[in-house]
């Protein structure tokens, strides 16, 4: 995964994760000072709105890396080596679906079910994402060659960058 895509995923995960965790704390752990209040904290509606607005950025970011990171690693036979990636893909689907269904459910029983599901799946996803990030970071430090860029000759004589020696080309490399 190249640098700008990686940072989009990190920023979207951070934005959706922080707003989600802060909203969950306000919603489930705080008690309102006013017994007639419908919210537990004055900022609770704003934080919920921020979460609902940042969550699609995370969906976009995952979609951005789906083919180039998830599917490519699976096709290259490296998908089974890091079980956290497979689990992240599965949990992301559940997290996105439960978040969507929470927004459209009108029956209080279903809203409660989707809310609880979304909370636990999202917390699990965030923890697993942190572990996946750490494993990738430690793996890159242990194998500096994994971050080697290879210059590939593009059609028409131009040069384009590729990662990790994949593809055919001139074979000139530059470590970063």
N, C-alpha and C positions, 0 to 999 in steps of 0.2 A: 504494500500500500504506500503510495507516495505521500510526501509531506503535507501538501495542502488538504488532501482527503483525510489524512490522519487527524489533522487539527480541526477540521469540520466535525468529525465524529467526536473528538474530545470535547469541543466546545458545546455541541448539541447535547451530549450526554451530561456534561456539567450543568448546563442550563436547565434541562428537564429534570435531572436528578436533584439538584438543590431546591428548585421550586417545589418538586413533589415531596421531598422529605420535610421541608419547612411547612408545607400545607398539611401533611399528615400529622406533624407535631401539633399544629394549631387545632386541627380537626379532632384528633383523638386523645391528646394528652393535656391540653389546656382546658380550664374551666372558666366560663364567663363570669365577670364581676357582677354584671347585671342579670338577675334571674330571668328577666324577660327578653334577653338578647337571643337572637337566632344564630349568632356566630360566637365563637370562643375568643376571638381576637379581632380588633378593628381592621387589621390588615388581611385577615383570612380571605375575603372575597377577591382582593387584588392579587394575592399570591396564587389563588386558584386560577384566576384568569391568566396570569403569567404562565402557569404550568400548562394550561390548555393551549396557549399560544406557542409555547416552546416545544411541546411534544411533537407537533408535525415536523419541526426542524430535525428532530432525531429520526423520525421515519424517513425523511429525505436523505439524511446522512447515511443511514443504513442502506437505503436503496442505492446510493451513490457508490458504495463499496461492495455491493452484493456480488456483481459479476467479476470484478477485478480482484477481490480478496476472498470472499467466501467460496464462490463456485470454483474459481481458479485453483484454490488450495485443495478443494475436494477432488477436482479432476486430476490434479497432479499426484494424487495419492498421499498428500500430506494432511488431509482432513482428519484422519483418524489419529494422528499423532498428538494433536492437541484437542482433547475432548472438550475443553472449555469453549472452543469456538462452535462446536456442534450444539452444545448446551445453550450457548448464547443465542444462536439462531432460533432454536426451539422456544426459548423463554421470551425472546423478542416478539415472536408471533403471538404468544399468549398475552404478553404485556400490552401490545398494541390493540389486540382484539378486546381485552377486558376494559381498557381505557375507552375505546369507542363505544362498547356496549353499556358502560357506565353512563356515558353522556346521553344515550338514546332511550334508556330504560325508564319507564314511568311507574311501574309497579314497585312499591317500596321494598318488597322481598327480593326482587331481582336487583334493584339498585344496591341493596346491602350485600348481596352475593358478589356482584361485580366489583364493588368497592373493596371488599375484603380480598378478593382474588387479585385485583390490581395492586393493592398494597403489598401483599406477600410476594407475588411474582416480581414486582418491580424492585423490591429490596433485594431479593435473591439475584436478579439480573445485575443490579448495581454492584453487588459484592463480587459476582462472577466476572463482570467486566473489569473491575480493579485487578482481580487475580490474573485474567487473560492479558491485560496490559503489562502487569509486572513480569509474567512469564515471557512475553515477547521482548520486553526490555532486557531482561537478564539473558535471554537467548541471543540478542544482538550483541551484547557485551562479550559473551563467551565466544561468538563466531563473527568477528568483524567482516568476514567475507560476505556475510548475508546482506550487508549494506553497500556492497560494491556496485557501482553503476557501470554498465557496459554500453559503449557507443555502438549503435547499430546503424548500418547504412539503410536509409529509407529509400523507397522507390523514387527515382529521379535524381539520385546522387546526394540527397540531403542526409544529415545525421540526426538521429533521435536517440534519446536515452532509454535504456531498459534496465530492469533491476535483476540482480542476481545471476546474470549470464544467461537468461532465458532468450530463446530465439537465435537466429543466425545473423551474423554481421561481421564487422571488421575485427571484433574481439578486443579493441582497445578499452582498457578499464580505468576507472578513476575511483578511488576509495573516498568515502565521505565519512 
